Amino acid sequence: MSTVLETEEHKALRAAVAALGKRFGRAYTTDLFRDGEHPRELWEEAGKLGYLGVNLPEQYGGGGGGMAELSIVLEELGAAGSPLLMMVVSPAICGTVIARFGTDEQKQAWLPGLSDGSLSMSFGITEPDAGSNSHRITTTARRDGGDWVLTGRKVFISGVDISDATLIVGRTEDARSGNLKPCLFIVPRDTPGFTRTPIDMELQAAEKQFELVLDDVRLPAGALVGEEADTGLLQLFAGLNPERIMGAAFSIGMGRYAVEKAVDYARTRTVWKGAPIGSHQAIAHPLAQAHIELELARLMMQKAARLYDDGDDIGAGEAANMAKYAAAEACVRAVDQAVHTLGGNGLTREYGLASLITAARVSRIAPVSREMILNYVSHQTLGLPKSY
């Protein structure tokens, strides 16, 4: 198994998506971010060209590929300065879960729209008192006749206002043991009792963050993903591994964009003796190091995508967490060095790098913190005892 060299198809996909991203560019997205608008034109174009659903089954309008292909799409859009954050959620998490575990009716209802971008879906897992500890989720679902009734709260849920539904992670009671077990429900945006409140964020982004309240939200039996509630844990991890892979792609794309801008500047900017600042090792070496770290993170992302697409969920879990960690760290350092290379110009709107400082920092926190990834690796890979 080789994850080093891309196929000709992957190279062609990368080139085509890069061309689309450059057609829109950083100015397009920053203007929208400033106005708090979703990059709908780019989203619709990417959907029409088949990029949003490249990982979904062909029989439902998708490309029949996997995370390897979808991560290329997000990385190249990010490298062009026009990333689509909702790709992490809608086709990667929600589309994957429904494709793998959904009923025939759910697949027919959602996958064609998720594939072409005419439908989108958010993902609701984080809770105020649970944070990164998914075992403390308190959103519960109980049976009431033929319906389900959901009660609970979620926070920091992206793009709920522009999504047609939210895939909510709740818990049901196991009739045999009495223990609560995970389950996933499709909750349409305008369902009675399902309310959203925007969270006032300092970070400028097209996708707003929301607190959700589920106040005795009544759903039909068909809202439960799959035929039975027993597969909820498998469904959850089937979605979280793509989330981490796509988080890595997002970070790598952002880091590549920053390094490219810094390199272009360092080639032409002159201060001392007429030589460009890029000829000085104090400038050149840190940029070279940033490039190397991004390339290494991409290799781990490619490994994670390959393992996931091959059906190795356990191996993909380890690699996806490592890829997300490596990409986030590389992105933060790349953006910091790019801004530093430009000096004062790195903080101006003209060059479009300063806003990446906060965005890159977020990559260390979401969708899973670096500390939780280190916990995972220390426990699952190294076999060290838990501290909690």
Secondary structure, DSSP 8 states (H G I E B T S, - for coil): ---SS--HHHHHHHHHHHHHHHHHHHHHHHHHHHHT---HHHHHHHHHTT-TTTTS-GGGTS-S--HHHHHHHHHHHHHTT---THHIIIIIIIIHHHHHH--HHHHHHHHHHHHHTSS-EEEE---TTTTT-GGG---EEEEETTEEEEEEEEEEEETGGG-SEEEEEEEEE-TTT--EEEEEEEEETT-TTEEEEE---SS--SS-EEEEEEEEEEEEGGGBSSS-GGGHHHHHHHHHHHHHHHHHHHHHHHHHHHHHHHHHHHHH-EEETTEEGGGSHHHHHHHHHHHHHHHHHHHHHHHHHHHHHTT-HHHHHHHHHHHHHHHHHHHHHHHHHHHHHHGGGGGSTTTT-HHHHHHHHHTTTSSS-HHHHHHHIIIIIT------
